[in-house]
Amino acid sequence: MKKEYVENSMFLCNYKSLQLFVDEFIKHYKNDLNTQWSIVCERKEDLVTIRNQVLFEIEKRLFDNKTNTKSFFGISMYTLDNLARNFCASLSSTSSLKIKNEIPKFISLPYLDVINQELLIENILKLYGYNSNDSLPIAKQILSLIDINWPEDYSFAKLLISTQNKENIKTVQEINEIALRQILGSFQYGTYELANYSRLQSLVKDYLQGIFIDHLSEYSDKIVLPYQFLNGNILWISAPELLNELPIIAESKKDYNSCNTIKPGNFQSFYVDEFKKSILKARNILNINNLFISSRTILKEAQNEIELKHDHISYYISENRHCFSENSKNILNDQNTFCILADFDPGKFKESQPDAAGNYQITKQMISNWEMNNTNYTDAKEIFPQIDNLFEKFIEQLSLIGNEKKLNEIGKIYDLDVKQKNDEFIKHLFYKSIENEKIQIGKPHPISLYPKALSYFSTNKLPQKIVSIGRAHAPTGSSFHVKVLNNAISILRKQGISIDLPASEIMYRGFWKNIANLGIPLEFWLENLSEINDFPKYLIPKKNIFKFGISFPESSESHLIELLTQKTENNNNIFPIWNEYLIQCNYKISITSFEKYVNCPLQFLLQDVLGIKQNDNSILKTDHLEIGSKMHLIAEQFITRIVTTLGNSNYSKTMLPIYEDIIFNLKNENIFLSNNKSDWIKIFCNAIEKHGFLFEVFLKEASIEAIDNLWNINKNNEKSKFILIQEREILKRTFYRFIQIEKKFAEDIDEKLTGIERERPISLSLGGLVFSGKIDRIDATQFGLRIIDYKTSNIPKTEKKLSILPSELIEMKSSKLSVQGALYCLAWSQTKLVEEDDLFRNQIRSFSLYHLKNLDEKANPILNYEFGGDGLKKDNIHYQKLYNEYLVYANNLKSGNFYPKPIKKNTCEFCDFKSICPISKKQNDEDNTDNNTN
């Protein structure tokens, strides 16, 4: 059975073809489970919504409106691209030698869907220096123009240049010469490069119309997917069409053929129609009479410029995002309202609700933390893998440009320099490419589950009221570059060339006008007043504008002070988002974050709670925090293997002469700077053979593993050779400094147990909060425990001593405050100390910072904090002093006291938030006053 519908819809789809398909499906559902059912959508945007609509119809009839999610009912869903991909894969994987000898070469070539074809050309534009927001729309147009059957007297260059002739085309806008050359170069290279890939158009023109038919009838059992697909029941959903001249909607195929239509799909109508004709021809040859429904939807009045009546349209505008989020929830609970998600990103709720989930824009902060693999970053486990995937796809897309020599040749023709694909440029290009990408964090927000504008309604009846969450659509005024290409297309159409105009604006216009003309109450809920400016002209409100919520005060230092000092009924400082933050993190705070709070509460609030970060280009550089995490890994593995082999008590005695020998030999500059890791391995192995013969095999294994990691820690990263060498040299120096420090500690104390604990997680309850962290290492000496933390950062020249109490900084101004050290010691002394004196574990004697950044011992000394008397034990004088002092900070943090109070004056010198900080401003004002007085 073959049937065609030309349907008329106020949205995108009516029910005639869907209902016929569902009727036939239900007839066979219980009796014939082997029947093939397929739906083909010309546009990828239609795929999900058509699927939902079909399942809605099936569930409604089979299960009496009770949702059943046991299966997808055995209905295959295809876009033209994935259908073509599956056809190619099935043909190229056949075992028939005759078929393999006869099929065109392109079948086995890498297959590009239309998105990757566009990205290929977009990347070419970028490599020619075209980095504007116009690159993707221009790539779409170039892709369309590549497939045109050009008139003999027309070249693409001539066509584009002719658009500059203002006398011939009234709507032309000039294009600058550089952009014109970039477009022409991209077109020429795109034409050349796309010939290396299998494309839908090639499949249709070169194969489906000819030899494919013979293969089907002769070898149907060898090419499974095409045969099963053709032999099944098919619903073909064409891209919607706009009726722009006929006043009465076509009800028949004859009327439809007489209409002047524009098809706003991604593919050229010529190729789509040929694809469909080839499928129907193949079915006829195979004498297949199963269901084939072709459904085309007509959008009426999309280009009609009649002014809309606004009496039934209302606009609700929030004064702040928080109240917008709260009121949106109330809208969703109204059963008489049909909600659609217009141009609104649910991820924006994250700014007012920390627990909001959905698709979020990628930020520079996310990229920065991804770059340095900061696993403590919020939602890192969810965010980082998604950015990894984006990076892998980006590298794959960039690799499509296979012939750089040809790219350069074409560039020279148009006086263009190709940007070199070095590491720095690739990073820059990657960040530019993903700045508009979104990633999923948490479970989708309820709003994100609502149908998008231009989606289908899963209902038989019109709603009593329609609410659109977000603006009608973003501004769609194309730039002059795109308009020039549109003018080129207009010239071609006048020449009789079959080519479609871009029509996303037409789609939106028809959609909203059709809804508005129904007379059903329509409400737009907007997150701020400025969004009104982005409404299309035909929907700009003239009345019925309502505001809700309370607007925030203007941002300034005085308002920030007022906000941070405001009191609640419980006499606590208030910041609305803080309560939600505590609930979200289960009242657990990392010790490193708490150290930021102690240094300056406002800095902690802005950076860790609100996620604000200064914009800079640091993401394009090698980050030393990444080096630090790698060095932690190498040091922990190295010490663990050696201590496991030698035992805690034998470590110092055995390793001291080995370390001395290694350090002496690595002072040879040629060996130290050698790119050959075997030179380093030889130094380590010779020292072990000389001084550690009893444990030679095991110590050599540990050393070789560490050196392998120095050279190969980045083996899976997509980084340039230069960056890899740079990171390796930093790691080598850091590891050498680590060996120096190990040697010093080995010779300082005779009786000790080395590395009794390594990478040990700890937690400390304080003031109603739980502080968590990880101790790098603990050694046991005859005087007590030594807690050790590795640092790969530089020590400021003003911090040559170590303090663990904020109060000590008053007398020790040149000290570095280690909040981490204090909380590590408190946490361990609470539950981990034992009373057996012979194990040296009954008290904490000291806390040490091992700085591994610099080879110069004077520039990077070991910082120790010694507990006098009996050391630190639970409830003794040292413990009580630490506990009481940090309890004050913990209480302030829990209560939401974020008033800026930097612990040292120089804290402000390197702060990213000086421009908005009231304390910093006050200090600057005082300094200026002093200068004026002088």
N, C-alpha and C positions, 0 to 999 in steps of 0.2 A: 504494500500500500504506500503510495506516495502522495503527500498532501502539502500544499504551500499556504501559508497564512501571511497576509499583509495586515498587521494589527495596528490598532490605534490606541495609544495609551497616554494617560496624563503623566505617568512616570516613564519608566523605560520598557515595561513589559506588561502585556495583558495575559489572559489565562487560556486562550483557546488552544494553542499548540501544546502548552504544558499539560493542560487537563486531558487532551487526547493521548498524549504520551503516557501519562499516569494511568488513564483508563486501560490502555493496552497492557501496561506493566502489571496492574493488579489482576487482570484476567489470567496471566501466566505465572504470577508470583508463587502460588502454592503448588502448581502442577508441573511447571517446567522450569527448574532452577538452572538449567544449562543454557538457556537463551541469553544471548549477549545483548546488553543494553548500554548505549553510549550517548553522551551529550557532548556536542562540539560547540564551543563558544569562540567567535571570531576575536573577541576582546578578552584579555585576561581579567579585566575588571568585572566582567559578568560571571566568571566561573563560580565564585563562592556564593554569590547571591542567587544564581540559578539553582545551584545545588540545594541551598537552603529552602528555596521555594518548592522544589520538587519533593524534597523530604517532608516539608510541611504538608503538602497535598497527600502524600502517601500515608503519613502518620495519622492524619485527620480521618482518612477513610478506613485504614486497617485497624487502628487502635483507639478509635473513638476519642481522638484528641489527647490520649494519654501518650506522652512522649516515650518512644522506645529507641534506645540507642545501641541495640545489640549489634547492628551492622549498618553498612551504607547501602543495603538493599541490592548490592551487586551491580550498581550503575557506575560505569566508567565515565570520568569527566576529563575532557581534553580541551586545551587551547589549540589553535592551529599549529603553534610552535611545537608543543610537546607531542602532538599527533604526528607531525612530520619527523620529529626526532625518533619516535618509536618505530615509525615506518623504516627509517634509515637503519636503525639498529637491527631490526628484524631481517632486513634484506642483507646487510653486510655480515650477519652472523650465520647465514644459511650454510649448510654443508654441501649444497649442490655446486659443483665446479662450473657447470654450464651457466648458472645464474651469476656466479662470481665473475666469469669471463665477460658477461654481457652487461652487467650493471655499470653505469657511469662511475668514473673515479670519485666524483664528489660525494657519493654515498658514504664512502669510508673516511672522508676527511673530517677534521674536527667540526662539530656542528655548533653554529651560533644562533641563539634565538634573537628575536628582534631587540631585546634589551641590551644584549652584549654587542650586537651590531652597532647600536647607538653609542654605547660606551667606547667602542673601538674608535669611532670617529671623534667622539668628545675628547678622548685622550690624545688623538692626533692634533686637534685644535690646541690643546693645552701644551703639547710639546713644541708647537709653533709659537707659543707665547700667549695663547688666547685663554685668559683666566677669568673672564667676566662671567656673570650669571647667565649670559646668553648661550654658553657653549652647548648645553644639552638641547634646548629647542632648535638651535642651528643644526646640531647633529641629526636630529629627527628629520629636518627638512632635507639635509644633504642625502640621508639614507633613501628618502623617497625619490629624490632626483636621480640617484644612481641607477635606478631601475627603469627609468623612462626610455622609451624608444625615440631617440632624438631625431628630429627632421635633419635631412642631409645638410642643409645650409646653416645648422645651428650647433654651436658648441656651448658648453656651460659657461665658459669665460665670456663669450659674446652675449649670452643671455643675461648674466649678472651685470655686465657693463651697460647693457641697454636699459636696465632699470634706473640708471642715473640720468636718463634722458627725460627731463621733467615735462617736456612738451607732449610726449607720447602717453605718459601715464600720470593721471591727475593725483593719485594717492602716494606717489613715490616719495621716499625720504632718502636723503643722501647717506652714503656709507663711506666711512673714511678709508683711505687707500690701504692702510696696514691691515685693517679687518678684512677688506676685500681680498687681499693677497692670501691671508690666512685661510679664508673660506675656500678659495680656489685651490690652494695647495692641499687642503684636507680632502676636498672632493676628488682630486686627481689621485692621491695616495689611497683613499678609501676605495676607489674603483679598482686600483691595482691589488690591494691587500685582500679585499673580500672575495676575490677570485680563488683564494687559497682555502676557503671554507665552504661547507655545505650550508645552503640557505633554503628557506621555504620556496622562494621564487624559482630557484634552480630545480628543486624537486618537481615543481609543477610543470615548468616549461620543458625541461630536458628529459623527464622520465614518465611521469604519470600519464601523459597523453599518448605515449607510444609503447615501448617494449614492456612496460609494467603490466599492461593488459595481458600480453602473451604469457608472462610469467605466472600470473594469477591462474589462468585456465590450465596451464601445463604443470605447475609446481605448487599448487595451493597448500599442500601439506608441508612444504619446506619453508614457507614464509608465513609463520603462524599469526602474528599480530595483524597484518593487513587483511588476511583472509577472515579471521574471526571478526574483526571490526566491520568489514564489508558485509559479512553474512549475518550481522545482527540488526537490531532496531536502533535507528539513529534519530536524534533530535538535533537539528542544526540551528543554532541561534546566531543570526546575522547581527552585525553591528547596527545600532539604531540609525535611522535615517531621518533627515529633516525635510519636511514638506514646506517649500518656501514660495510656491506660486499658486498652487491649486487651493481654492477656498474650501472645497468640500473634501473631506478625507476619503482617500481611495478605499473602496470596499472589495475590489476585485483585482486580479492580476492584470487585467487589461487596463483598468484605470491607473494602476500603479506604474505600468510601463510608460504611460503618457506623462507622468509627473516629472518635474525637474527636481532632482534630489541631490543632496550632498551627503556622503557617508563619512561620518567623523571617526572611523576606526583607524587603527595603526597601519593596516595593510591597504595596498591599492586594490580597488574593487575589481580590476581586471584579473589580478592573480587569484584573489579569493574566489571569484566566480569560476575561474578555470579549474581551481582545486576541486570545487564542489562538482563541476561537470565531469571531471575525471572519475570521481568516486561513483557518481550515478552511472556513468558509462561502464565502469568495471562491474557494477552490480547487475546491469542488464546483460552483459556478456555471460556472467555466471548464473543467469536466470534466478536472481535473488529477488523475492517479492516481499521481503519483510518491511516493516514500517520505516518510512523515511519522511520526516516532517521538517520542512524548511520554514523558519519563522523570522519575519522581518518586522521590526517595530517602527512606526512612524511617530516622530515627535512633532506635534502640531504647534503652530504659532510661536515657534522659538525665535524667529527673527521679526516677529510682529512688534513694532515700536509703539503700539497703543499704550497709553499711560495706564498703569494699574490703579484700581481702587484700593485705598489703604484703610478703609473703615474697619475691616476685620483683622488687620495686621497690627500687632502690638510689639513693642521693644522694651525688654526689661534689662536694665544695665546695673551691674553691681558696682559699688564704690570701692571694694577691695576683693582680692582673690579668695580670701578665706570665706567671706559671706557668699561668694559665688559658688564655692564648693559645697557649702552647707545647704544652700537653697536648691542646688541641682539635685541633691538627694531627695528632697521633698517632691520635686517634679516627677521623678522616676516612679514614685509610689501612687501616682494618680492613674487609676485604671481606665478612665475615660479619655486619657491623653495618649496619642501616638507620638513617641519621641524619635527623632532622628539626629544623628551626630553630623553636624555640618562641618565647617572648616574650624575644628577645635581639636587640640591635642590634649587628651586626658592626662598626659604626663605633666602638664602644668600644675596639676594639683599638688605635686611634690613640694612646690614652693610654699604652700600653706598647710599641707598635711604630710608629715614625714612618713606616714604609713600608706600613702596613696601609691597605687601600683598601676602600671600600664606601659605605653611606649614613650620613652623619654629621649629628648634631643641629646646627642652626644656633646659634652662640654669639654673645654680645654682641661678642666680639672680631672675628668675621667681619663683623657688621653695622657696627661702628665703622670697620673698614678699607674696607668697601664704601662707606660714607657719604663718606669722604674720598678715595675712589678711589686707595688706596695700592697701586699695582701691584707694589710690592716685597713685599707680603704673601704668605706661603706659600700656594701653590695658588690665587693670585688669579685666574688665567686660567680655572680650572675653577669656582671658587666664585662670582665676581661675576656672570657671565652667568645663573647659576641664580637668584641673588637678584633680578637684573633681571627675570627671567620671573615670579618670585613677586610682585614689586611690580606689574608690569603686570596680572597676574591679579587682584591685590587691588583695584587701582584700577577694573578692569572690574567686579568683584563689587560694589564700593561704588557704582558708577554705576548698578547695577540699581535702587537706590532713587531713583526718578525724580521723585516729587512730594513735595518737602520740605514744602510748605505743608500737604498732607494729613497728612503725618507729624506736624507740629506740632499740627494740629487734633485728631488722635486722642490725642496726648500730653496735651493739655489736658483731654480727657474723663476721663483717669485720673490727673490731677495729676502728669504727668511732664514734665520739661524735656528736650528733644532736645539732645544734645551738638552744638555747632556743628561743621560739617565744615571747620574751618580747617586750615592746614598742620600746626600742632603736634599737633592731635588726630588727624589722619590718620596722621601718623608714629607716634604712640603706639598707635593701633589696629593699624597694620601690624605693629609689633614684637610686639604681643600675639597677633596672628593667626598669626605664623610661628614662635612660640617652640617649637612642637612639630613643626615641619617638618624634614625631612631633605634633604640634598643629596648628590649622588654625587661622590666624589673618587677619582680613579684607577680602575683596573680593579677589578671587584668582588672582595672577599675570597672565597676558596674556600667559606667557611661560608655566605656569603649566597646561594650557588647552590643550596643544599639546600632541599628543599620545606618550606614553612611548615606549622606545625600547622594542621589543618583542610584540608590539601591532599590530593591524590589520590596513591596509590602507583603508580608506573609499574613494576609487577612482577606476575607471576602467582602467585608463592609468598609465603607469609608469611616474614618475616625470622627469623633465629635469635636476633637481639637487636635491640632498638630503643633508640637513644640520643637523648634530647632535649637539645639545647644551649640552655640558658636555662630559666627557670622555666615552670611550666605555663601561667599567664597572669597578667596584672596584676590587681590588686584590681578587682573589678567591682561592689562595693557602690555602688548609685546613691545620690545625695544625696536629701535629703528633697524637694527641688524636683521631681526626676524621679519620685519615688515618688508624689507628689501627682497628677502627670499619669497615672501608671499606675492610680491609684485612679479617676480620671475615666474612663479607658478601661474599667475594670471595671464602672462604672455603666452605660456605654453598652452593653456586652456583655449585661448583664442586661436592657436595654431591647430586645435583639434586633438591635442594630446590628452589622454585619459589620466588625470591626476587629481587627488583630493586636496582640498584646502584644510589647514588645521582648524579644528572645530571644538576645542574644549570649552571655549567661551560660549559657543552656540549650545552645547549640551547643557551647561549650567543655566543659561538663560531660558531655554525651553522648559527645563525641570521646574524652576521656581515660578515661572509665569503660569505654567499649567496648574501648579498647586494653588497659587494665589487666586486664579480665576475660578476655582471651585467654590469660593465663598466660605470655606470652612475656617473657623478662627485659627489664625496662625500667629505663633509667638516666637520671637527670636530672643534667646537669653544670652547676654553678652557679658564678658568678664571686665570690660572697661569701656568708657565712653569713646575712646579713640577708634574703636573698631567700627563705629558708624561711618568713619571716613573711608573705610575700605569696602563699603557696600556698593554693589553695582548701581548705576544711575536709576534703573527702573525699580529699585527697591529702597532707595534712600527715604527714610521716614519723614513724613510731614506732620504726624501727630501720634498720639498714643505712645509716648515715650515715658517710661516709669523708671525711677531709680530706687535701689534698695540697699540696705547696709549703711555702715558709717565709714566715711572716708578717713584714711590715715593722715596724720599731720605731715606737712612737708618735711623732707629729710634735711636735717641740719644738726649741728653740734648740740644746740640747746634742746632740740626735741629728743636727741639720743640720750642726753643726760636725764631728761624728764622720764623717758621710758625706762631707763635702767635704775632709777631711784624710786619709781612708783611703788607704793605699798598695797598689799592685799589686806583682807580682814585678819589674816593670821600674822600680819606684820612681816611678811616675807617679801623680798623683791620679786618682781613679776616680769616674765617674758613668756608670752603665750605658747610659743613653740617648744619651750624647754620641757614642760610636762609631758608632751607627746613624745619628745625625744627620749626621755627617761623610760617611758613605758615601752617604746619600741626596742630599746637596747636592754630591757630587763634590769635596769638600774646597774648595769655593768659598764664601767669605763676603763679604757686601757690606761696603763700607767704612763705611757708616753703622752697621751692626751692630757692626763692630769698634770703632768709636768708643764705643759703649755699653759694650763689654767693657773698654776701657781706663779708662773712667770708673768702672765697678764691675763686676767679673766676675759676682757673684751676680745683680745686676740683669739682666745680659745673659742668664744662664741661665734665670731665671724668666720673663722677658718674651719673649725671642726663641726660645729652645729649647723650653721647656715651654708657651709660649703663655698664661701666666697674666697676667691683667689685672684691675686693680681695678674692681669694679662701680661704675658711676656713671651719671649721666644725660646724659653728654656727647654720646651718639649722637642726642639730640633737638635738639641745637644746631647752628648753622652752624659747621663746623670750618675753622680757618684753614689747616690743612695742605692742604685742598682748594683754598683761595684761592691758596696758594703754588704748587701744581702748575699752576694756570691762568695765573698770572703768569709762570712759567718759559716756558710755551708762547708767550705773547704777546711777551715780551722776545726770545726766540730768533728768532721769525718776523720781528719788526721789525728787529732788528740784521742778520739774514741778508739781507733784501731791500735794506736801505740799503747794506750793505757790498758786496753783489753789484753794485749800481748804481754806487756811487762808486769802488770799489776800496779796499783796506785803507789805502793811504797818503793818500787824499784825505778820508777820513771826518772827522777832527777839524777840519780847516780849513773844510770846507763846512758841517758840522753845528753848529759852535759858535755862530755868530750866529743860526741857526734855533732852537736850543734856548733861547738867551737870550731871544729874542722870545716863544717859546711860554710860558716860565716867567713872564715879565713879565705877559702877558695873562691867564694862568690864575689869577693872584693876585686877579683880579676875582671876588669871592665868588659873585655871581649866575651868572656863566658856569661857574665850577667846579662848583657844585651843580646846574646845569641838568640836567633829565631828558631834554632833547633833544640827541641826539648831534650834530645838525647844528651846534650852537653850538661844540662841540669841533672838529669837522672844519673849521669856518671859521677858527678860531684857527691850526690847523696849516697849512692851505692858504695863508692870508695870509702866514705867516712864510716858507713855501717860495717863494711868488711873489716875496717881497721879497729873499731872500738866496740862493735856490738855483735861479735861473731856467734854468741849463744842464741841470738834471736834474729839472725841475719835474714832469713827468708821472709819472715813476717814484717820486719821493719822495712825491707826493700819494697814489699807489696804496698805498704801504707804510703811510702814516699812516692812511688811510681803513680799510685792512684791520685795523690794530691797534685803532682806535676801534670798528669793527664788532664785534670780538671782545670788547672791554670790555662792550659792550651785549648781545651775543647769545651769549656763550659757554655760557649755560645754556638755550638755546632748546629743547633736546630733553628737559630734565628736568621731572619732575612736581613742581614746587615752587610755593609760593604766590607771589603778586605781591610781597608784603612781603619774603620771603626773597630773591627775585631782585633787588629794588632794593637791599637791604642788601649783597648780594654785589657788585653792580655798583659801589656807592659805595666799598667797600673796594678793589676792583680799580682804580678811578679814582685813588684816593689813592696806591696802590702804584705805578701806572704814572707818576704825576707825580713821585714820589720817584725812580723809575728815570731819568726825564729829567733831574732835578737832578744825579744822580751822573754821568750821561753828559756833561753840560755841564762838570762839575768836572774830569773826566779829560781832556776835550778841550782845556781851557785850561792844564792842568798841564804837558803834554809836547808839544812841537812836532813832533818827528820820531817817529812811531810807526805801526805797522800794527795797525789795530783789527780784532778778531774774526777772526784768522787760523784759529782753530779754534773750533767752537761745538757744544755737546752731543756731546762726543767721548768714546766709551766707552774706558776704560783698565782694565788689570789689572796686578797686582803679585804676584810670587811671593815669599813670605817665610815661613821656618820650616816648609816643607812644606804651606802653605796658599796659596790664590790669592785675593787680595782684588780685588774688582771695583767699579767705580763709573763715574760719568759727569761729566766736567768741563764746567761750564756755558760757559766762555769763556776764550780765551787771547788776550792782546794782546802784540805785540812792540814793545819800545821800543829806543832806541839803547843802553840799558844791559843789556838782556836781556829775557826773557819775563816777563810778569805773568799768573799764573793767577788766575782770578776765579770766585768762587762766589756765587750769589744766595741770600739768606736773607729769608724773609718773617716771621720770628719776632722778638719783641722782644729787645733786649740787656739782660740784667740790669744793674742799676746798679753792681754790683761788678765787671763785666767790660768795662772800657773799653780794654783792650789785647788784643793777639792773640799767642798762643804756639802753636808747633807741636810742641814737645818737652815731655813730662810733667815732666822735670827742671827746666825753666825756671819751673814754677809755684812752686817753693820761694822763689825770689827775687821773682817777679812775681805776688803773691797776687791782684791785681785783674785778672788776665788771663783771657781765654777760651781754652781749649785747643781747637784744631782738628786732630783726628786726620785728618779728611778732607784738610785742606790738606797735611799732612805726606806722606800716602800718594799724593796727586795729584802732588806734586812729585817724590817718589821714582820713581813709575811713569813719569813723563814723561822724567826725566833718564836712566833706564836705557836707553831705546831711541829716543827721539824727538828728542833734541838733534842739531843739525848744526853743523859747524865754520865755516861761512861767516859772518864777522863782519858783513858788510854786510847780512845778513838779520836780524840781532839775535837769532838763534836758537841761539847756542852755549852759553847758560847760562840758568838761571832766576833772575831778579832778585828777585821778590817773590810773595807770595800775598796776595790781598785778599778780604775778605768785604763784599759789597754788601748792607747791611740796608735793606730796602724797606718796613718796617712803618710807620714813623712819619714824618710830614712835618717834624717838628722835627729839624733837622740835629744839634743838640746831644744830643738823646735817642737818635738813631740815626746815629752817625758811621760813616764808612768805616773799617774795621779793616784795617791793612796789616801784613804781616810781611816785613821786608826782610832779604835775605841779604847780609851784608857781604862785603868783599874782592872775589874774582872771581865771586861768586854761587855758585849750586848747580850742580855738574857731577857726572857719574858718577865715583865714587871719590875726590872731593876731601874736604876736612875736614868740610864741611857735610853731604855725602852720607853719609859714614861715621858721623857722629854720629847722624843720623836713622835710618839703617839699623840700627845696633847697638842703639839704644834700643828701637825697635819690634820688633826680632827677639826680644827677651826676652818681650815681650807675646805675640807670635805663637806662640812655643814653649810658653808657659804655656797659651794657648788650645787649641792642638792636643792637649796632654797632658791636658786636662780639669781644669785648675786653676781652680775657681770659688769659691775662698775669698773672702769679701767684703773688698775692699780699695779703698774709695772714694778716688779721686785727690784730691778736695777734701772738706773737712768738710761744706760746705753741699750736697754731692751728696745727703746723707741727708735733708735738710730736706724735699725735695719728692718723695721716693721713695714709690712705692705699696706697698713691701714692708717698711716699717719695723716693722710688728707682728710679723714672723717673722724678722727679720734679727738674728743674734747680735751683730753689731758695733753696730747701732743700740741694741739692748737694753743692751749694755755701757756705751755712752755715756750713756744715760738713767740707768742705775744710778749711774754716776760723778757725773753732774750732781746727782742726788738726794742722794748722799752729801755732796757739796760744800755743797749748800743746808742739809742738816741740821747740818753742821759749823759753818756760819756762824750 
